[in-house]
């Protein structure tokens, strides 16, 4: 399993944008398609909302890739 850490510098990030920024897709639109396909899980539950708000402390899984969202240091 590949683990990726994403440092969040704001209150939240939309799921499709997160997938783009960590390199799982080329654009936010491609991220929406990925989410709609049903392969994205947040904290162990399948997520189908393309622009779901992701906050620090959450874990996103796509296949064998796990993304840990951490708060940026102040």
C-alpha positions in Angstrom: 0.0 0.0 0.0 1.3 3.4 -1.0 0.9 6.1 1.7 0.8 9.8 0.8 0.6 12.7 3.2 -1.2 16.0 2.2 -0.6 19.1 4.2 -3.8 21.2 4.4 -3.2 25.0 4.6 -6.9 26.0 4.8 -10.0 24.8 6.7 -10.9 22.2 4.0 -10.2 21.1 0.4 -12.8 19.6 -2.0 -12.3 15.9 -2.6 -11.8 16.2 -6.4 -9.2 18.9 -6.0 -7.3 16.8 -3.4 -7.1 13.9 -5.8 -5.7 16.3 -8.4 -3.1 17.8 -6.1 -1.7 14.5 -4.9 -1.4 13.3 -8.5 -4.1 10.7 -8.8 -5.7 12.5 -11.7 -4.8 15.3 -14.1 -7.7 17.7 -13.4 -10.5 18.4 -11.0 -12.9 17.1 -13.7 -11.0 13.8 -13.8 -11.2 13.7 -10.0 -15.0 14.0 -10.2 -15.1 11.0 -12.6 -12.9 9.0 -10.3 -15.1 9.7 -7.3 -18.3 8.9 -9.3 -16.8 5.5 -10.2 -17.1 4.4 -6.6 -13.4 3.7 -5.9 -12.8 6.5 -3.3 -13.2 5.8 0.4 -13.1 8.3 3.3 -12.4 7.0 6.8 -13.5 3.5 5.7 -16.8 4.6 4.0 -17.4 4.8 0.3 -17.7 8.4 -0.9 -19.7 9.5 -4.0 -19.9 13.2 -3.4 -17.4 14.8 -5.8 -16.9 18.0 -3.9 -17.0 16.6 -0.4 -15.1 18.8 2.1 -12.0 17.1 3.4 -10.5 18.3 6.6 -7.3 17.6 8.5 -7.4 14.2 10.2 -9.3 12.4 7.5 -7.9 9.4 5.5 -8.8 8.9 1.8 -8.2 5.5 0.1 -8.2 4.9 -3.6 -7.2 1.4 -4.6 -3.9 0.7 -2.8 -3.2 4.4 -2.2 -3.9 5.9 1.2 -3.9 9.7 1.7 -3.5 11.1 5.2 -4.6 14.8 5.4 -2.7 16.7 8.1 -2.9 20.3 9.2 -0.1 22.6 8.2 2.0 23.9 11.1 1.1 27.4 12.1 
